[in-house]
Amino acid sequence: LSFFLFLVNGLMTLGFAGARQQTELCNESLMLEKLPACGRSFEEMMKKVDSKKWCNLTEFIMYYDNFTQCTEREANNASCFWPNPLAEGFITGIHKQFFSNCTSEKVHWEDPPDEILITLILIPVMLTCAMITLVVWCSKRSDIL
């Protein structure tokens, strides 16, 4: 069992999931020291966007991509995998700062008109009945087929 745990730990450390190889331990304090620079850069870029448009991803997608790449680069420079809980916490803080008012509107679902609803129910029922009838009819006439 200890060999298995050693093997799993080794594979995770080497980046079994396709991440780059990491032979050093994650320097979390260095990563937490560097991530705020990514946040400040993103904040500067977001100043170019009207705050009324902060919920429209197409207005700032390039800025957000730069921010994401920056956090990934800083995590990797600190020999940490990305995303990790600390980096996710930082990113969540940025989301709360800029996108807390971007809740999706609730969709008000309505039933279709009765004519459409009845049609949508009856078509599968009729097809099922027709298929059952065809199977029974064919099974009784198996001597001809």
N, C-alpha and C positions, 0 to 999 in steps of 0.2 A: 504493500500500500504506500509506503514512504517513497519507493522508487517511482510509482505512478504520480504522486503529488510533485515530486521533483521534476519529472518529465513535463507535466502540465505547466508548472511554474516556469520551467525553462522555455517552453514553447510560447507562453504568453509574454515573457520578457523579450524574446526575440521577434515578437510581432507576428505571431502565427496567423492573424487575421489579415495579413497583407500590408501591415504598417512597416515602416522602415525598421531595420534592425536597431535595437537599443541595448547596448551592453552596460550602460551606466544607469544608476538609479535616478529616478525622477527628482529633480531639484525643484520642489514645489515653491519654496520661498523665492527663488529666482523667477519662476514663471509668474507668480503673483506680483512680483515687482515690475515685470515687463508688460503684463497685460493692460494696465491702465493707459499706457501710451497708445495702444490700439483703440481704446475707448475715446481718448482725447482726439485722436485723428478722425475717428468716425463722427464725433461731435462737431468738429470743425467742418467736415464735409456736409453734415446734415444742416448746418446753418445756411447752406446754399439753397436748401429746399424749403419752400413755404410750409410752415407747420401744419397748415390745413391739408397738405398733401402727404403727410407722413404715413398715412394708412394706405397709400397707393404705392405698392411695391415697384411699379415700373418707374416711379419718379426717383428712386434711390437705389435700385438694384446693384449698380456698379459700386456704390459706396459700401453697401452691405457686403458685397463680395470681397472688397478690399479688407474690410473689417474681419471677416471670417478667415481670410488667408493670413492676416496679421496674427490673429489668435492662434492659428494652427502653427505658424512659423515660430512664434515665441514659445509655445508648448514644446515643440520639437527641439528648439535650441536649448531648452532646459532638460532635455532627455525625457520628456513626458509624452505619453501617448495623447492623442487628441481625437475626439473630445474626451475629457475626463471630468470628474465631478467638480473640481475647482474651476476649470475653464467654463463649464456649463453654468456654474453659479455666477460667474462674472458676466457671461453673455446674457443670462436671465436678467441681471441688473440693468444692462443696457436696454434690453427689451422693455423693462418696466419704465425706464426713463423716457423712452421715445414712443413706445407703442401701446401704452396702457389704455389709451382711449380708442384703440382699434378693435373693439369687440365686433364680432360678426353679428349682423342683424339676424334676428330669429325669423325663420321662414314660416309664414302662415300657410299651413297645408289645408287644402280644401278638397272635398270629394268631387269627382267629376260629375257632370250632369247625369241624371238617372238613365237617359237613353244610352249614353256611352258606357256607364257602369254595367247595365244589364247586358249590353253586347259583349263586353269584356268577360263577363261571367258565363254567358250562354255559349259562346264559341268553343271554349275548351270542353265544356260539358257535352255539347253536341258531337264534337270530334271524338271524345272518349266513347260515347255511345256508338257512334258509327264504327270505330275500330273494333269494339267488342263484338258488334254484330258481324262484321266481316270475318273476324277470327272464328267465331262460332260457325258461321256459314261455311267457311273453308274447311274447318275440321270435320264437318258432317259430309262434305263432298270430297274427302280425301281419296276415295276410289277413282274419281275422275282425274284428279291431279296426279 
